[in-house]
Every structure is written in C-alpha cells, then in structure tokens.
Amino acid sequence: MDDIFVASLMSNGVVSVTSDTLVEDAAQRLREKEVGSLVVVDDEGRLEGILTSTDFVAIVAKSRPKADTTVERYMTEKVVTVGPQDPIRDAADAMITYGINHLPVVDGDDTVIGMLSSTDLTAYLSGVQEPSPA
C-alpha cells in the first residue's frame, strides 16, 4: 500500500462552493451531485474550508437556517488535506487520526485538485475498483 498514491484513488470531480453560498443552496448541491462533502474555495480555487453532510445534521439540530445563512458560518476552516503524491497509507492514517471521511487533495498553492474519501479507500481495498494509472 506504500506504493499507491493519493492521485491514483482521488475523485477529480470535486464539488465546490464559495463561503458566501447560502446553506440551503449548498444542501441542494449536495443532493443534486450525490456527494457527501463540498469544498469551500476562493475565486482562484484555493481551499478555504469544507462542509460535509455530517455538518448539515448539526445545522438542522442546532437551528433552522434562514435564507441568508451562508456556508462560512458552518464550514470547517482547519481542513486536513493531502497532496496527490502522498502515500495512501498516510491518507488513511490521517482519516483515522482525525476521525474524518473526506480529504481534499491540494497542490502546492492549496488549490483543490481532487477529493479522497473513505469510500474511495474502501472500494480500492475491497477490490471493487482498481486505481487509475498515476
């Protein structure tokens, strides 16, 4: 597993929003795209935060968001990330250490280039899906 890198398993079709996106719009985007997380990026695509389906459970439990509530209020700003050439073992260790299921993959400028999820790792390990060539 040390010779498999994040770039081989990450999803390239990352779904993103900006921090001024309304929470209701972000929730709709999660549903439409059938994903479990949204990366929050600036105008240049640099990572600012992450908002997951788990965050939406907390949002609903804590309050009823009004139409003018933005993603910035609920997103996680200190995001654990990986690089495309990081070993998969390091990514899996980070997920376990921090208790997370989504790792944005960023380049040297913190621009989001992909997403690695626990589902991606599970699919690879179970043999359901072969990694794409690096």
Chimera marker file (.cmm) of the C-alpha trace (Angstrom):
<marker_set name="trace">
<marker id="1" x="0.000" y="0.000" z="0.000" r="1" g="1" b="0" radius="0.5"/>
<marker id="2" x="3.009" y="2.311" z="0.356" r="1" g="1" b="0" radius="0.5"/>
<marker id="3" x="3.457" y="2.413" z="-3.422" r="1" g="1" b="0" radius="0.5"/>
<marker id="4" x="-0.104" y="3.611" z="-4.126" r="1" g="1" b="0" radius="0.5"/>
<marker id="5" x="-0.502" y="7.372" z="-4.106" r="1" g="1" b="0" radius="0.5"/>
<marker id="6" x="-3.484" y="9.617" z="-3.417" r="1" g="1" b="0" radius="0.5"/>
<marker id="7" x="-3.641" y="10.718" z="-7.084" r="1" g="1" b="0" radius="0.5"/>
<marker id="8" x="-4.475" y="7.130" z="-8.065" r="1" g="1" b="0" radius="0.5"/>
<marker id="9" x="-7.652" y="6.997" z="-5.980" r="1" g="1" b="0" radius="0.5"/>
<marker id="10" x="-8.892" y="10.564" z="-5.604" r="1" g="1" b="0" radius="0.5"/>
<marker id="11" x="-12.024" y="11.817" z="-7.319" r="1" g="1" b="0" radius="0.5"/>
<marker id="12" x="-11.336" y="14.607" z="-9.789" r="1" g="1" b="0" radius="0.5"/>
<marker id="13" x="-14.884" y="15.917" z="-9.994" r="1" g="1" b="0" radius="0.5"/>
<marker id="14" x="-14.794" y="17.911" z="-6.775" r="1" g="1" b="0" radius="0.5"/>
<marker id="15" x="-17.990" y="19.777" z="-5.953" r="1" g="1" b="0" radius="0.5"/>
<marker id="16" x="-17.246" y="23.200" z="-4.547" r="1" g="1" b="0" radius="0.5"/>
<marker id="17" x="-18.960" y="26.313" z="-3.261" r="1" g="1" b="0" radius="0.5"/>
<marker id="18" x="-17.759" y="29.680" z="-2.030" r="1" g="1" b="0" radius="0.5"/>
<marker id="19" x="-18.035" y="30.846" z="1.563" r="1" g="1" b="0" radius="0.5"/>
<marker id="20" x="-20.890" y="33.207" z="0.664" r="1" g="1" b="0" radius="0.5"/>
<marker id="21" x="-23.055" y="30.383" z="-0.732" r="1" g="1" b="0" radius="0.5"/>
<marker id="22" x="-26.348" y="30.087" z="1.109" r="1" g="1" b="0" radius="0.5"/>
<marker id="23" x="-26.612" y="26.970" z="3.279" r="1" g="1" b="0" radius="0.5"/>
<marker id="24" x="-29.852" y="25.980" z="1.581" r="1" g="1" b="0" radius="0.5"/>
<marker id="25" x="-28.154" y="26.191" z="-1.830" r="1" g="1" b="0" radius="0.5"/>
<marker id="26" x="-25.213" y="24.144" z="-0.552" r="1" g="1" b="0" radius="0.5"/>
<marker id="27" x="-27.574" y="21.459" z="0.739" r="1" g="1" b="0" radius="0.5"/>
<marker id="28" x="-29.310" y="21.342" z="-2.627" r="1" g="1" b="0" radius="0.5"/>
<marker id="29" x="-25.943" y="20.991" z="-4.365" r="1" g="1" b="0" radius="0.5"/>
<marker id="30" x="-25.014" y="18.049" z="-2.113" r="1" g="1" b="0" radius="0.5"/>
<marker id="31" x="-28.264" y="16.337" z="-3.048" r="1" g="1" b="0" radius="0.5"/>
<marker id="32" x="-28.034" y="17.080" z="-6.776" r="1" g="1" b="0" radius="0.5"/>
<marker id="33" x="-24.433" y="15.906" z="-7.078" r="1" g="1" b="0" radius="0.5"/>
<marker id="34" x="-24.974" y="12.965" z="-4.687" r="1" g="1" b="0" radius="0.5"/>
<marker id="35" x="-21.796" y="13.713" z="-2.730" r="1" g="1" b="0" radius="0.5"/>
<marker id="36" x="-21.029" y="13.748" z="0.976" r="1" g="1" b="0" radius="0.5"/>
<marker id="37" x="-18.965" y="16.917" z="1.095" r="1" g="1" b="0" radius="0.5"/>
<marker id="38" x="-18.434" y="20.293" z="-0.507" r="1" g="1" b="0" radius="0.5"/>
<marker id="39" x="-15.088" y="22.032" z="-0.550" r="1" g="1" b="0" radius="0.5"/>
<marker id="40" x="-15.251" y="25.761" z="0.084" r="1" g="1" b="0" radius="0.5"/>
<marker id="41" x="-12.880" y="27.628" z="-2.226" r="1" g="1" b="0" radius="0.5"/>
<marker id="42" x="-11.979" y="31.196" z="-3.069" r="1" g="1" b="0" radius="0.5"/>
<marker id="43" x="-12.221" y="32.661" z="-6.571" r="1" g="1" b="0" radius="0.5"/>
<marker id="44" x="-8.892" y="31.049" z="-7.553" r="1" g="1" b="0" radius="0.5"/>
<marker id="45" x="-9.950" y="27.589" z="-6.333" r="1" g="1" b="0" radius="0.5"/>
<marker id="46" x="-7.841" y="27.685" z="-3.163" r="1" g="1" b="0" radius="0.5"/>
<marker id="47" x="-9.215" y="25.794" z="-0.205" r="1" g="1" b="0" radius="0.5"/>
<marker id="48" x="-10.945" y="27.824" z="2.500" r="1" g="1" b="0" radius="0.5"/>
<marker id="49" x="-12.950" y="25.098" z="4.238" r="1" g="1" b="0" radius="0.5"/>
<marker id="50" x="-15.098" y="22.000" z="3.935" r="1" g="1" b="0" radius="0.5"/>
<marker id="51" x="-18.773" y="21.373" z="4.615" r="1" g="1" b="0" radius="0.5"/>
<marker id="52" x="-19.958" y="17.776" z="4.943" r="1" g="1" b="0" radius="0.5"/>
<marker id="53" x="-23.287" y="16.036" z="5.190" r="1" g="1" b="0" radius="0.5"/>
<marker id="54" x="-22.455" y="15.495" z="8.860" r="1" g="1" b="0" radius="0.5"/>
<marker id="55" x="-22.233" y="19.279" z="9.264" r="1" g="1" b="0" radius="0.5"/>
<marker id="56" x="-25.754" y="19.573" z="7.879" r="1" g="1" b="0" radius="0.5"/>
<marker id="57" x="-27.038" y="17.254" z="10.583" r="1" g="1" b="0" radius="0.5"/>
<marker id="58" x="-25.551" y="19.648" z="13.148" r="1" g="1" b="0" radius="0.5"/>
<marker id="59" x="-27.007" y="22.651" z="11.326" r="1" g="1" b="0" radius="0.5"/>
<marker id="60" x="-30.507" y="21.215" z="11.443" r="1" g="1" b="0" radius="0.5"/>
<marker id="61" x="-30.123" y="20.060" z="15.042" r="1" g="1" b="0" radius="0.5"/>
<marker id="62" x="-28.842" y="23.430" z="16.301" r="1" g="1" b="0" radius="0.5"/>
<marker id="63" x="-31.023" y="25.836" z="14.393" r="1" g="1" b="0" radius="0.5"/>
<marker id="64" x="-33.215" y="26.374" z="11.426" r="1" g="1" b="0" radius="0.5"/>
<marker id="65" x="-31.070" y="28.196" z="8.896" r="1" g="1" b="0" radius="0.5"/>
<marker id="66" x="-32.627" y="31.239" z="7.390" r="1" g="1" b="0" radius="0.5"/>
<marker id="67" x="-32.334" y="32.056" z="3.699" r="1" g="1" b="0" radius="0.5"/>
<marker id="68" x="-29.452" y="34.443" z="4.366" r="1" g="1" b="0" radius="0.5"/>
<marker id="69" x="-27.279" y="31.945" z="6.286" r="1" g="1" b="0" radius="0.5"/>
<marker id="70" x="-24.029" y="31.310" z="4.406" r="1" g="1" b="0" radius="0.5"/>
<marker id="71" x="-21.691" y="28.327" z="4.318" r="1" g="1" b="0" radius="0.5"/>
<marker id="72" x="-18.985" y="30.334" z="6.085" r="1" g="1" b="0" radius="0.5"/>
<marker id="73" x="-20.911" y="30.096" z="9.360" r="1" g="1" b="0" radius="0.5"/>
<marker id="74" x="-20.748" y="26.273" z="9.424" r="1" g="1" b="0" radius="0.5"/>
<marker id="75" x="-17.740" y="25.186" z="7.363" r="1" g="1" b="0" radius="0.5"/>
<marker id="76" x="-14.674" y="23.653" z="8.970" r="1" g="1" b="0" radius="0.5"/>
<marker id="77" x="-11.781" y="26.018" z="8.356" r="1" g="1" b="0" radius="0.5"/>
<marker id="78" x="-8.876" y="23.955" z="9.631" r="1" g="1" b="0" radius="0.5"/>
<marker id="79" x="-9.091" y="21.286" z="6.952" r="1" g="1" b="0" radius="0.5"/>
<marker id="80" x="-6.865" y="18.220" z="6.931" r="1" g="1" b="0" radius="0.5"/>
<marker id="81" x="-5.581" y="17.773" z="3.372" r="1" g="1" b="0" radius="0.5"/>
<marker id="82" x="-3.304" y="15.508" z="1.360" r="1" g="1" b="0" radius="0.5"/>
<marker id="83" x="-1.210" y="16.012" z="-1.737" r="1" g="1" b="0" radius="0.5"/>
<marker id="84" x="-1.592" y="13.954" z="-4.915" r="1" g="1" b="0" radius="0.5"/>
<marker id="85" x="1.745" y="12.177" z="-4.366" r="1" g="1" b="0" radius="0.5"/>
<marker id="86" x="1.161" y="11.344" z="-0.694" r="1" g="1" b="0" radius="0.5"/>
<marker id="87" x="1.033" y="7.607" z="0.029" r="1" g="1" b="0" radius="0.5"/>
<marker id="88" x="-2.439" y="6.170" z="0.570" r="1" g="1" b="0" radius="0.5"/>
<marker id="89" x="-1.293" y="4.834" z="3.946" r="1" g="1" b="0" radius="0.5"/>
<marker id="90" x="-0.663" y="8.413" z="5.121" r="1" g="1" b="0" radius="0.5"/>
<marker id="91" x="-4.125" y="9.455" z="3.931" r="1" g="1" b="0" radius="0.5"/>
<marker id="92" x="-5.764" y="6.508" z="5.713" r="1" g="1" b="0" radius="0.5"/>
<marker id="93" x="-3.796" y="7.279" z="8.880" r="1" g="1" b="0" radius="0.5"/>
<marker id="94" x="-4.969" y="10.921" z="8.755" r="1" g="1" b="0" radius="0.5"/>
<marker id="95" x="-8.599" y="9.831" z="8.387" r="1" g="1" b="0" radius="0.5"/>
<marker id="96" x="-8.302" y="7.586" z="11.431" r="1" g="1" b="0" radius="0.5"/>
<marker id="97" x="-6.335" y="10.104" z="13.492" r="1" g="1" b="0" radius="0.5"/>
<marker id="98" x="-8.752" y="12.968" z="12.872" r="1" g="1" b="0" radius="0.5"/>
<marker id="99" x="-11.958" y="10.907" z="12.605" r="1" g="1" b="0" radius="0.5"/>
<marker id="100" x="-12.805" y="12.243" z="9.148" r="1" g="1" b="0" radius="0.5"/>
<marker id="101" x="-14.143" y="10.715" z="5.938" r="1" g="1" b="0" radius="0.5"/>
<marker id="102" x="-13.143" y="13.302" z="3.328" r="1" g="1" b="0" radius="0.5"/>
<marker id="103" x="-9.671" y="14.586" z="2.457" r="1" g="1" b="0" radius="0.5"/>
<marker id="104" x="-9.389" y="17.381" z="-0.090" r="1" g="1" b="0" radius="0.5"/>
<marker id="105" x="-6.376" y="16.858" z="-2.345" r="1" g="1" b="0" radius="0.5"/>
<marker id="106" x="-4.497" y="20.128" z="-2.865" r="1" g="1" b="0" radius="0.5"/>
<marker id="107" x="-1.480" y="21.221" z="-4.860" r="1" g="1" b="0" radius="0.5"/>
<marker id="108" x="1.355" y="23.351" z="-3.514" r="1" g="1" b="0" radius="0.5"/>
<marker id="109" x="-0.785" y="26.519" z="-3.689" r="1" g="1" b="0" radius="0.5"/>
<marker id="110" x="-3.679" y="24.940" z="-1.733" r="1" g="1" b="0" radius="0.5"/>
<marker id="111" x="-5.735" y="24.760" z="-4.923" r="1" g="1" b="0" radius="0.5"/>
<marker id="112" x="-8.169" y="21.863" z="-4.710" r="1" g="1" b="0" radius="0.5"/>
<marker id="113" x="-7.466" y="19.277" z="-7.409" r="1" g="1" b="0" radius="0.5"/>
<marker id="114" x="-9.402" y="16.300" z="-6.052" r="1" g="1" b="0" radius="0.5"/>
<marker id="115" x="-11.090" y="14.582" z="-3.133" r="1" g="1" b="0" radius="0.5"/>
<marker id="116" x="-10.230" y="11.327" z="-1.400" r="1" g="1" b="0" radius="0.5"/>
<marker id="117" x="-12.969" y="9.740" z="0.686" r="1" g="1" b="0" radius="0.5"/>
<marker id="118" x="-13.119" y="6.758" z="2.970" r="1" g="1" b="0" radius="0.5"/>
<marker id="119" x="-15.386" y="5.210" z="0.326" r="1" g="1" b="0" radius="0.5"/>
<marker id="120" x="-12.572" y="5.538" z="-2.243" r="1" g="1" b="0" radius="0.5"/>
<marker id="121" x="-10.188" y="3.730" z="0.100" r="1" g="1" b="0" radius="0.5"/>
<marker id="122" x="-12.709" y="1.048" z="0.942" r="1" g="1" b="0" radius="0.5"/>
<marker id="123" x="-13.508" y="0.420" z="-2.732" r="1" g="1" b="0" radius="0.5"/>
<marker id="124" x="-9.828" y="0.077" z="-3.552" r="1" g="1" b="0" radius="0.5"/>
<marker id="125" x="-9.082" y="-2.235" z="-0.654" r="1" g="1" b="0" radius="0.5"/>
<marker id="126" x="-12.085" y="-4.435" z="-1.351" r="1" g="1" b="0" radius="0.5"/>
<marker id="127" x="-11.072" y="-4.853" z="-4.974" r="1" g="1" b="0" radius="0.5"/>
<marker id="128" x="-14.328" y="-3.349" z="-6.264" r="1" g="1" b="0" radius="0.5"/>
<marker id="129" x="-12.439" y="-0.634" z="-8.071" r="1" g="1" b="0" radius="0.5"/>
<marker id="130" x="-8.922" y="-0.649" z="-9.473" r="1" g="1" b="0" radius="0.5"/>
<marker id="131" x="-6.915" y="2.555" z="-9.121" r="1" g="1" b="0" radius="0.5"/>
<marker id="132" x="-6.404" y="4.607" z="-12.242" r="1" g="1" b="0" radius="0.5"/>
<marker id="133" x="-2.846" y="4.921" z="-13.546" r="1" g="1" b="0" radius="0.5"/>
<marker id="134" x="-0.861" y="7.662" z="-11.855" r="1" g="1" b="0" radius="0.5"/>
<link id1="1" id2="2" r="1" g="1" b="0" radius="0.2"/>
<link id1="2" id2="3" r="1" g="1" b="0" radius="0.2"/>
<link id1="3" id2="4" r="1" g="1" b="0" radius="0.2"/>
<link id1="4" id2="5" r="1" g="1" b="0" radius="0.2"/>
<link id1="5" id2="6" r="1" g="1" b="0" radius="0.2"/>
<link id1="6" id2="7" r="1" g="1" b="0" radius="0.2"/>
<link id1="7" id2="8" r="1" g="1" b="0" radius="0.2"/>
<link id1="8" id2="9" r="1" g="1" b="0" radius="0.2"/>
<link id1="9" id2="10" r="1" g="1" b="0" radius="0.2"/>
<link id1="10" id2="11" r="1" g="1" b="0" radius="0.2"/>
<link id1="11" id2="12" r="1" g="1" b="0" radius="0.2"/>
<link id1="12" id2="13" r="1" g="1" b="0" radius="0.2"/>
<link id1="13" id2="14" r="1" g="1" b="0" radius="0.2"/>
<link id1="14" id2="15" r="1" g="1" b="0" radius="0.2"/>
<link id1="15" id2="16" r="1" g="1" b="0" radius="0.2"/>
<link id1="16" id2="17" r="1" g="1" b="0" radius="0.2"/>
<link id1="17" id2="18" r="1" g="1" b="0" radius="0.2"/>
<link id1="18" id2="19" r="1" g="1" b="0" radius="0.2"/>
<link id1="19" id2="20" r="1" g="1" b="0" radius="0.2"/>
<link id1="20" id2="21" r="1" g="1" b="0" radius="0.2"/>
<link id1="21" id2="22" r="1" g="1" b="0" radius="0.2"/>
<link id1="22" id2="23" r="1" g="1" b="0" radius="0.2"/>
<link id1="23" id2="24" r="1" g="1" b="0" radius="0.2"/>
<link id1="24" id2="25" r="1" g="1" b="0" radius="0.2"/>
<link id1="25" id2="26" r="1" g="1" b="0" radius="0.2"/>
<link id1="26" id2="27" r="1" g="1" b="0" radius="0.2"/>
<link id1="27" id2="28" r="1" g="1" b="0" radius="0.2"/>
<link id1="28" id2="29" r="1" g="1" b="0" radius="0.2"/>
<link id1="29" id2="30" r="1" g="1" b="0" radius="0.2"/>
<link id1="30" id2="31" r="1" g="1" b="0" radius="0.2"/>
<link id1="31" id2="32" r="1" g="1" b="0" radius="0.2"/>
<link id1="32" id2="33" r="1" g="1" b="0" radius="0.2"/>
<link id1="33" id2="34" r="1" g="1" b="0" radius="0.2"/>
<link id1="34" id2="35" r="1" g="1" b="0" radius="0.2"/>
<link id1="35" id2="36" r="1" g="1" b="0" radius="0.2"/>
<link id1="36" id2="37" r="1" g="1" b="0" radius="0.2"/>
<link id1="37" id2="38" r="1" g="1" b="0" radius="0.2"/>
<link id1="38" id2="39" r="1" g="1" b="0" radius="0.2"/>
<link id1="39" id2="40" r="1" g="1" b="0" radius="0.2"/>
<link id1="40" id2="41" r="1" g="1" b="0" radius="0.2"/>
<link id1="41" id2="42" r="1" g="1" b="0" radius="0.2"/>
<link id1="42" id2="43" r="1" g="1" b="0" radius="0.2"/>
<link id1="43" id2="44" r="1" g="1" b="0" radius="0.2"/>
<link id1="44" id2="45" r="1" g="1" b="0" radius="0.2"/>
<link id1="45" id2="46" r="1" g="1" b="0" radius="0.2"/>
<link id1="46" id2="47" r="1" g="1" b="0" radius="0.2"/>
<link id1="47" id2="48" r="1" g="1" b="0" radius="0.2"/>
<link id1="48" id2="49" r="1" g="1" b="0" radius="0.2"/>
<link id1="49" id2="50" r="1" g="1" b="0" radius="0.2"/>
<link id1="50" id2="51" r="1" g="1" b="0" radius="0.2"/>
<link id1="51" id2="52" r="1" g="1" b="0" radius="0.2"/>
<link id1="52" id2="53" r="1" g="1" b="0" radius="0.2"/>
<link id1="53" id2="54" r="1" g="1" b="0" radius="0.2"/>
<link id1="54" id2="55" r="1" g="1" b="0" radius="0.2"/>
<link id1="55" id2="56" r="1" g="1" b="0" radius="0.2"/>
<link id1="56" id2="57" r="1" g="1" b="0" radius="0.2"/>
<link id1="57" id2="58" r="1" g="1" b="0" radius="0.2"/>
<link id1="58" id2="59" r="1" g="1" b="0" radius="0.2"/>
<link id1="59" id2="60" r="1" g="1" b="0" radius="0.2"/>
<link id1="60" id2="61" r="1" g="1" b="0" radius="0.2"/>
<link id1="61" id2="62" r="1" g="1" b="0" radius="0.2"/>
<link id1="62" id2="63" r="1" g="1" b="0" radius="0.2"/>
<link id1="63" id2="64" r="1" g="1" b="0" radius="0.2"/>
<link id1="64" id2="65" r="1" g="1" b="0" radius="0.2"/>
<link id1="65" id2="66" r="1" g="1" b="0" radius="0.2"/>
<link id1="66" id2="67" r="1" g="1" b="0" radius="0.2"/>
<link id1="67" id2="68" r="1" g="1" b="0" radius="0.2"/>
<link id1="68" id2="69" r="1" g="1" b="0" radius="0.2"/>
<link id1="69" id2="70" r="1" g="1" b="0" radius="0.2"/>
<link id1="70" id2="71" r="1" g="1" b="0" radius="0.2"/>
<link id1="71" id2="72" r="1" g="1" b="0" radius="0.2"/>
<link id1="72" id2="73" r="1" g="1" b="0" radius="0.2"/>
<link id1="73" id2="74" r="1" g="1" b="0" radius="0.2"/>
<link id1="74" id2="75" r="1" g="1" b="0" radius="0.2"/>
<link id1="75" id2="76" r="1" g="1" b="0" radius="0.2"/>
<link id1="76" id2="77" r="1" g="1" b="0" radius="0.2"/>
<link id1="77" id2="78" r="1" g="1" b="0" radius="0.2"/>
<link id1="78" id2="79" r="1" g="1" b="0" radius="0.2"/>
<link id1="79" id2="80" r="1" g="1" b="0" radius="0.2"/>
<link id1="80" id2="81" r="1" g="1" b="0" radius="0.2"/>
<link id1="81" id2="82" r="1" g="1" b="0" radius="0.2"/>
<link id1="82" id2="83" r="1" g="1" b="0" radius="0.2"/>
<link id1="83" id2="84" r="1" g="1" b="0" radius="0.2"/>
<link id1="84" id2="85" r="1" g="1" b="0" radius="0.2"/>
<link id1="85" id2="86" r="1" g="1" b="0" radius="0.2"/>
<link id1="86" id2="87" r="1" g="1" b="0" radius="0.2"/>
<link id1="87" id2="88" r="1" g="1" b="0" radius="0.2"/>
<link id1="88" id2="89" r="1" g="1" b="0" radius="0.2"/>
<link id1="89" id2="90" r="1" g="1" b="0" radius="0.2"/>
<link id1="90" id2="91" r="1" g="1" b="0" radius="0.2"/>
<link id1="91" id2="92" r="1" g="1" b="0" radius="0.2"/>
<link id1="92" id2="93" r="1" g="1" b="0" radius="0.2"/>
<link id1="93" id2="94" r="1" g="1" b="0" radius="0.2"/>
<link id1="94" id2="95" r="1" g="1" b="0" radius="0.2"/>
<link id1="95" id2="96" r="1" g="1" b="0" radius="0.2"/>
<link id1="96" id2="97" r="1" g="1" b="0" radius="0.2"/>
<link id1="97" id2="98" r="1" g="1" b="0" radius="0.2"/>
<link id1="98" id2="99" r="1" g="1" b="0" radius="0.2"/>
<link id1="99" id2="100" r="1" g="1" b="0" radius="0.2"/>
<link id1="100" id2="101" r="1" g="1" b="0" radius="0.2"/>
<link id1="101" id2="102" r="1" g="1" b="0" radius="0.2"/>
<link id1="102" id2="103" r="1" g="1" b="0" radius="0.2"/>
<link id1="103" id2="104" r="1" g="1" b="0" radius="0.2"/>
<link id1="104" id2="105" r="1" g="1" b="0" radius="0.2"/>
<link id1="105" id2="106" r="1" g="1" b="0" radius="0.2"/>
<link id1="106" id2="107" r="1" g="1" b="0" radius="0.2"/>
<link id1="107" id2="108" r="1" g="1" b="0" radius="0.2"/>
<link id1="108" id2="109" r="1" g="1" b="0" radius="0.2"/>
<link id1="109" id2="110" r="1" g="1" b="0" radius="0.2"/>
<link id1="110" id2="111" r="1" g="1" b="0" radius="0.2"/>
<link id1="111" id2="112" r="1" g="1" b="0" radius="0.2"/>
<link id1="112" id2="113" r="1" g="1" b="0" radius="0.2"/>
<link id1="113" id2="114" r="1" g="1" b="0" radius="0.2"/>
<link id1="114" id2="115" r="1" g="1" b="0" radius="0.2"/>
<link id1="115" id2="116" r="1" g="1" b="0" radius="0.2"/>
<link id1="116" id2="117" r="1" g="1" b="0" radius="0.2"/>
<link id1="117" id2="118" r="1" g="1" b="0" radius="0.2"/>
<link id1="118" id2="119" r="1" g="1" b="0" radius="0.2"/>
<link id1="119" id2="120" r="1" g="1" b="0" radius="0.2"/>
<link id1="120" id2="121" r="1" g="1" b="0" radius="0.2"/>
<link id1="121" id2="122" r="1" g="1" b="0" radius="0.2"/>
<link id1="122" id2="123" r="1" g="1" b="0" radius="0.2"/>
<link id1="123" id2="124" r="1" g="1" b="0" radius="0.2"/>
<link id1="124" id2="125" r="1" g="1" b="0" radius="0.2"/>
<link id1="125" id2="126" r="1" g="1" b="0" radius="0.2"/>
<link id1="126" id2="127" r="1" g="1" b="0" radius="0.2"/>
<link id1="127" id2="128" r="1" g="1" b="0" radius="0.2"/>
<link id1="128" id2="129" r="1" g="1" b="0" radius="0.2"/>
<link id1="129" id2="130" r="1" g="1" b="0" radius="0.2"/>
<link id1="130" id2="131" r="1" g="1" b="0" radius="0.2"/>
<link id1="131" id2="132" r="1" g="1" b="0" radius="0.2"/>
<link id1="132" id2="133" r="1" g="1" b="0" radius="0.2"/>
<link id1="133" id2="134" r="1" g="1" b="0" radius="0.2"/>
</marker_set>
